[in-house]
Amino acid sequence: MTRFSLARRALLALAVALPAAPTAAQGTWPERPLRIIVPAPGGGGTADTIARILAQELEPRLGTRVLIENRGGANGNIGATEAARAAPDGYTFLFSWAGTLATNLSLYRTLAFHPQRDFEPIVFIGTVPNILVVNKDLPVRTLKEFEDHARAHPGAINFGSTGNGSSMHLAAEMFKTRTGVEMTHVPYQSPATATNDLIAGRIQAMFQLVVGIQGQVKGDLVRPIAVLAESRAPQLPDVPTTAEQGMPGLVFGTWFGLLAPKGTPAPILARMNAEMNAVLGDAAARARLVQAGLAVGGGTPEQFAAFLDSEIRSHAELVRAAGVRID
C-alpha cells in the first residue's frame, strides 16, 4: 500500500469527538455572515455542490449565514489567491481540492499563493474517487484486459481529461507509470465534452470522477472498468475496485479541504474544526454528502496539514512523470 493511500485511509477512517473551542477566547464570533470561497464556477459541479451542502449544515450550528462565493479560473488559482489575501478575521474561508492545493505547486512555474505558507488547515473534508470507463466498443471488460489491450496497441488508446494536471489526467499517468503502457492524452475544456466524445467513440477511455460519470454508467452509455479506490463506491456498488483487480496501489481521486487565511485566530479555527467534524459525523449530513459522491473524511487540523504535505510530494512525482508544465 502506498503512502498516498495510507494517508487517505487514516483520514477517512478517523472518527474523533472534538470539544468545542472556548467561546470566551473568541468573543461573540461570528457577528456577521461568513463567506467560503470556492475556486470553481457555480452551477452544480462537484466542488460547488459539496461546499453548498456544508454551508447549509453549518448555518444553524454557527447561528449565521454561510455564503458560497464562486471564483473560478486558472485551475483554482484565482479563487485561492483571493482567499489567501483576505483579512484573517475569521470571516473568510477557502474550500478547495487536490488540484489547487497540491498539483498546482508543481504544475505552474509561479503561483501567487502557497497552500502551506498562506493558509491555516482546518479539516479534511473527504475524497471523490476516479473511475476508469471506456467506450462500449472497446473489447475490454476488466482492468487486466484494458492493460493488455493498451500494451498490444501502444498509443492507440486516446484518453480524455479536463486538462493537464487534472485528476483525470494524473490518474491516467499513474496507471501508465505503474503498468508501463502507452496511451495518448486528449485534454478538454469541460468533462461534458470529453464524456460525449467517449460515448461517440472519438476517444476510448476516461479516468472520470465517479460522481461525474455515474449517470452514463447507469444508463449503459459507457462501460465501467474499475474504481481507483480501496473500497467500492456506494454510487456504483457493482463496479469492482483496482485493488480487487490486482492493482491495490492504483488509488486516485480528488480530495477536498477547508482552510483559512494564515493568521486567523486559533479559537476560531478550533471552533470551525469542531463544527465541521460535527457536520461530517451527522448521519443526515453524511447521507447528503455521500449522495454528492463524497467519501466523507474529518479529523484535526494537524492531520490535515500532514496529509497536505504528503499529497504535495506525491503530486509532484506524478507531474514530473507526466512531463507537464503550465507557465
C-alpha positions as CSV (number, residue, x, y, z in Angstrom):
1,M,0.0,0.0,0.0
2,T,1.4,3.4,-1.0
3,R,2.0,6.4,1.4
4,F,-0.7,8.1,-0.7
5,S,-3.4,5.6,0.1
6,L,-2.2,5.1,3.7
7,A,-2.6,8.8,4.4
8,R,-6.1,8.8,2.9
9,R,-7.2,5.7,4.7
10,A,-6.1,7.1,8.1
11,L,-8.1,10.3,7.5
12,L,-11.2,8.6,6.1
13,A,-11.3,6.1,9.0
14,L,-10.9,8.8,11.6
15,A,-13.8,9.3,14.0
16,V,-12.9,11.8,16.7
17,A,-15.0,13.7,19.1
18,L,-13.5,17.2,19.5
19,P,-14.6,19.6,22.3
20,A,-16.0,22.9,21.3
21,A,-13.5,25.8,21.4
22,P,-13.9,28.2,24.4
23,T,-16.2,31.0,23.4
24,A,-14.6,33.5,25.8
25,A,-11.5,33.5,23.7
26,Q,-13.3,34.4,20.5
27,G,-15.7,37.0,21.8
28,T,-19.1,37.0,20.1
29,W,-17.8,35.5,16.8
30,P,-19.5,35.2,14.4
31,E,-21.2,38.6,14.4
32,R,-21.9,38.6,10.7
33,P,-22.2,36.1,7.7
34,L,-19.2,34.0,6.8
35,R,-18.0,33.5,3.2
36,I,-16.5,30.4,1.8
37,I,-14.6,30.9,-1.4
38,V,-14.9,28.0,-3.9
39,P,-12.3,28.5,-6.7
40,A,-14.6,26.9,-9.3
41,P,-17.6,28.1,-11.3
42,G,-21.1,27.7,-9.7
43,G,-23.8,25.7,-11.3
44,G,-23.7,22.3,-9.7
45,G,-20.2,21.0,-10.2
46,T,-18.8,18.5,-7.6
47,A,-16.9,21.1,-5.5
48,D,-19.8,23.6,-5.6
49,T,-22.4,21.0,-4.7
50,I,-20.4,19.7,-1.7
51,A,-19.5,23.2,-0.5
52,R,-23.1,24.3,-0.5
53,I,-24.2,21.2,1.5
54,L,-21.6,22.1,4.1
55,A,-22.6,25.7,4.2
56,Q,-26.3,24.8,4.7
57,E,-25.3,22.4,7.5
58,L,-23.0,24.9,9.2
59,E,-25.5,27.8,9.3
60,P,-27.7,26.5,12.2
61,R,-24.6,25.4,14.2
62,L,-22.9,28.8,13.9
63,G,-26.1,30.9,14.0
64,T,-25.3,33.0,11.0
65,R,-25.4,32.9,7.2
66,V,-22.6,31.0,5.4
67,L,-22.3,32.3,1.9
68,I,-20.6,30.5,-1.0
69,E,-18.6,32.7,-3.4
70,N,-17.5,31.1,-6.6
71,R,-14.2,32.4,-8.0
72,G,-13.3,30.1,-10.9
73,G,-10.3,30.3,-13.3
74,A,-6.7,29.1,-13.7
75,N,-7.3,25.7,-12.2
76,G,-8.5,27.3,-9.0
77,N,-5.6,29.7,-8.6
78,I,-7.7,32.8,-8.9
79,G,-10.0,31.9,-6.0
80,A,-7.2,30.6,-3.9
81,T,-5.2,33.8,-4.4
82,E,-8.2,35.9,-3.3
83,A,-8.7,33.8,-0.2
84,A,-5.0,34.0,0.7
85,R,-5.2,37.8,0.5
86,A,-8.3,38.1,2.6
87,A,-8.2,39.5,6.1
88,P,-7.5,36.7,8.7
89,D,-10.5,37.8,10.8
90,G,-12.5,34.5,10.8
91,Y,-15.0,35.6,8.1
92,T,-13.3,34.2,5.0
93,F,-12.5,30.6,4.3
94,L,-11.3,28.5,1.4
95,F,-13.0,25.3,0.3
96,S,-10.6,23.7,-2.2
97,W,-9.2,20.4,-3.6
98,A,-6.2,18.4,-4.5
99,G,-5.5,20.2,-7.8
100,T,-5.3,23.7,-6.4
101,L,-3.7,22.7,-3.1
102,A,-1.3,20.0,-4.2
103,T,-0.9,19.7,-8.0
104,N,-0.6,23.3,-9.0
105,L,2.6,23.8,-7.0
106,S,4.4,21.6,-9.4
107,L,2.3,22.3,-12.5
108,Y,2.8,26.1,-12.5
109,R,6.1,27.8,-12.6
110,T,4.9,30.6,-10.3
111,L,1.9,30.9,-8.1
112,A,0.6,34.0,-6.2
113,F,-0.2,31.8,-3.2
114,H,1.3,28.9,-1.3
115,P,-1.1,26.4,0.3
116,Q,1.1,25.8,3.3
117,R,2.6,29.3,3.7
118,D,-0.6,31.3,3.2
119,F,-3.3,29.1,4.8
120,E,-4.3,27.5,8.1
121,P,-5.6,24.0,7.6
122,I,-8.9,23.4,9.3
123,V,-10.3,20.0,8.3
124,F,-10.0,17.3,5.6
125,I,-13.5,17.0,4.1
126,G,-13.2,13.8,2.1
127,T,-12.5,12.3,-1.4
128,V,-14.2,11.6,-4.6
129,P,-12.5,8.6,-6.4
130,N,-11.7,8.4,-10.1
131,I,-13.1,5.6,-12.2
132,L,-11.8,4.1,-15.4
133,V,-14.6,4.0,-18.0
134,V,-14.3,3.0,-21.7
135,N,-16.2,3.3,-24.9
136,K,-18.5,0.3,-25.2
137,D,-16.9,-0.8,-28.5
138,L,-13.5,-1.2,-26.8
139,P,-13.1,-5.0,-26.4
140,V,-12.2,-5.0,-22.7
141,R,-14.2,-5.6,-19.5
142,T,-11.6,-5.9,-16.8
143,L,-8.5,-3.9,-15.7
144,K,-6.2,-6.6,-16.9
145,E,-7.9,-6.7,-20.3
146,F,-7.6,-2.9,-20.6
147,E,-3.9,-3.1,-19.7
148,D,-3.3,-5.9,-22.2
149,H,-5.1,-4.1,-24.9
150,A,-3.2,-0.9,-24.3
151,R,0.1,-2.8,-24.3
152,A,-0.8,-4.5,-27.6
153,H,-1.8,-1.2,-29.2
154,P,0.8,1.3,-27.9
155,G,-0.5,4.9,-28.2
156,A,-3.8,3.9,-29.8
157,I,-6.0,4.4,-26.8
158,N,-6.9,8.1,-26.5
159,F,-7.9,9.1,-23.0
160,G,-9.8,12.3,-22.3
161,S,-9.3,14.6,-19.3
162,T,-10.2,18.1,-18.2
163,G,-6.7,19.4,-18.9
164,N,-3.1,19.0,-17.9
165,G,-2.7,18.3,-14.2
166,S,-6.4,17.5,-13.6
167,S,-7.3,14.5,-11.5
168,M,-8.4,12.7,-14.7
169,H,-5.0,13.3,-16.3
170,L,-2.9,12.4,-13.3
171,A,-5.0,9.2,-12.6
172,A,-4.1,8.1,-16.1
173,E,-0.5,9.0,-15.7
174,M,-0.4,6.9,-12.5
175,F,-1.8,4.0,-14.5
176,K,0.8,4.4,-17.2
177,T,3.6,4.7,-14.7
178,R,2.6,1.5,-12.9
179,T,1.9,-0.6,-16.0
180,G,4.4,0.9,-18.5
181,V,1.7,1.1,-21.2
182,E,1.5,4.0,-23.7
183,M,-1.7,6.0,-24.1
184,T,-2.4,9.3,-25.7
185,H,-3.7,12.2,-23.7
186,V,-6.5,14.4,-25.2
187,P,-7.3,17.4,-22.9
188,Y,-10.7,19.0,-23.0
189,Q,-12.2,22.3,-21.6
190,S,-15.1,20.5,-19.9
191,P,-15.8,17.0,-18.7
192,A,-19.2,17.0,-20.5
193,T,-17.5,17.4,-23.9
194,A,-15.0,14.7,-23.1
195,T,-17.8,12.4,-21.9
196,N,-19.8,13.0,-25.1
197,D,-16.7,12.1,-27.2
198,L,-16.2,9.0,-25.2
199,I,-19.7,7.9,-25.8
200,A,-19.3,8.7,-29.5
201,G,-16.0,6.8,-29.8
202,R,-13.8,9.7,-30.6
203,I,-11.8,8.8,-27.5
204,Q,-11.6,5.4,-26.0
205,A,-11.2,5.9,-22.3
206,M,-11.5,8.4,-19.4
207,F,-10.4,8.3,-15.7
208,Q,-13.5,10.2,-14.8
209,L,-14.8,11.1,-11.3
210,V,-17.4,8.7,-10.1
211,V,-19.9,11.4,-9.4
212,G,-19.4,12.9,-12.9
213,I,-19.9,9.7,-14.8
214,Q,-22.3,7.6,-12.7
215,G,-25.4,8.6,-14.8
216,Q,-23.7,7.4,-18.0
217,V,-22.7,4.2,-16.4
218,K,-26.2,3.5,-15.0
219,G,-27.6,4.4,-18.4
220,D,-25.3,1.9,-20.1
221,L,-23.7,4.6,-22.3
222,V,-20.1,3.8,-21.2
223,R,-18.5,0.6,-19.7
224,P,-17.1,0.9,-16.2
225,I,-13.8,-1.0,-15.7
226,A,-12.5,-0.1,-12.2
227,V,-12.9,2.4,-9.4
228,L,-9.5,3.7,-8.3
229,A,-10.1,3.1,-4.6
230,E,-9.6,0.6,-1.9
231,S,-13.4,0.1,-1.4
232,R,-16.3,0.2,-3.8
233,A,-18.1,3.5,-4.5
234,P,-21.6,3.5,-3.0
235,Q,-22.9,5.2,-6.1
236,L,-21.7,2.3,-8.3
237,P,-21.6,-0.7,-5.9
238,D,-21.4,-3.3,-8.7
239,V,-18.1,-1.8,-10.2
240,P,-15.0,-3.6,-8.7
241,T,-12.0,-1.6,-7.5
242,T,-8.5,-1.6,-8.7
243,A,-7.5,-3.3,-5.5
244,E,-10.0,-6.1,-6.2
245,Q,-8.5,-6.5,-9.7
246,G,-4.8,-6.9,-8.6
247,M,-3.6,-3.2,-8.5
248,P,-4.0,-2.2,-4.9
249,G,-1.6,0.8,-5.3
250,L,-3.6,2.3,-8.1
251,V,-5.7,4.6,-5.9
252,F,-6.6,8.1,-7.0
253,G,-9.2,10.7,-6.6
254,T,-9.7,14.4,-5.9
255,W,-10.0,15.4,-2.2
256,F,-11.4,18.5,-0.5
257,G,-10.5,20.5,2.5
258,L,-11.4,23.7,4.4
259,L,-8.7,26.3,5.1
260,A,-8.5,29.9,6.4
261,P,-6.1,32.7,5.7
262,K,-2.9,32.5,7.7
263,G,-3.2,34.3,11.0
264,T,-6.9,33.5,11.6
265,P,-7.3,33.4,15.4
266,A,-6.7,29.9,16.9
267,P,-10.1,29.8,18.8
268,I,-12.0,30.4,15.6
269,L,-10.0,27.7,13.8
270,A,-10.8,25.3,16.6
271,R,-14.5,26.2,16.6
272,M,-14.7,25.7,12.8
273,N,-12.9,22.4,13.1
274,A,-15.3,21.2,15.8
275,E,-18.4,22.3,13.9
276,M,-17.2,20.8,10.6
277,N,-16.4,17.4,12.3
278,A,-20.0,17.6,13.8
279,V,-21.4,18.1,10.3
280,L,-19.3,15.3,8.8
281,G,-20.4,13.0,11.7
282,D,-24.1,13.8,11.4
283,A,-26.0,10.9,9.7
284,A,-28.3,13.1,7.7
285,A,-25.5,15.4,6.5
286,R,-23.3,12.4,5.7
287,A,-26.1,10.9,3.6
288,R,-26.3,14.1,1.5
289,L,-22.5,14.2,1.0
290,V,-22.3,10.6,0.0
291,Q,-25.1,11.2,-2.5
292,A,-23.0,14.0,-3.9
293,G,-20.2,11.5,-4.4
294,L,-18.0,12.1,-1.3
295,A,-16.2,9.6,0.8
296,V,-16.5,11.6,4.0
297,G,-13.4,12.5,6.0
298,G,-12.8,14.5,9.2
299,G,-10.1,14.9,11.8
300,T,-7.8,17.5,13.2
301,P,-6.0,20.4,11.6
302,E,-2.7,18.7,12.3
303,Q,-3.8,15.6,10.5
304,F,-5.0,17.6,7.5
305,A,-1.6,19.5,7.5
306,A,0.3,16.2,7.4
307,F,-1.9,14.9,4.7
308,L,-1.5,18.0,2.6
309,D,2.3,17.8,2.9
310,S,2.2,14.1,1.7
311,E,-0.1,15.0,-1.2
312,I,2.1,17.9,-2.4
313,R,5.1,15.5,-2.6
314,S,3.0,12.7,-4.2
315,H,1.5,15.0,-6.9
316,A,5.0,16.5,-7.6
317,E,6.1,12.9,-8.6
318,L,3.1,12.4,-10.8
319,V,3.6,15.8,-12.6
320,R,7.2,15.0,-13.2
321,A,6.3,11.6,-14.6
322,A,3.7,13.2,-16.9
323,G,6.2,15.8,-18.1
324,V,3.6,18.6,-18.0
325,R,4.1,22.3,-17.1
326,I,2.0,25.4,-17.3
327,D,3.9,28.7,-17.5
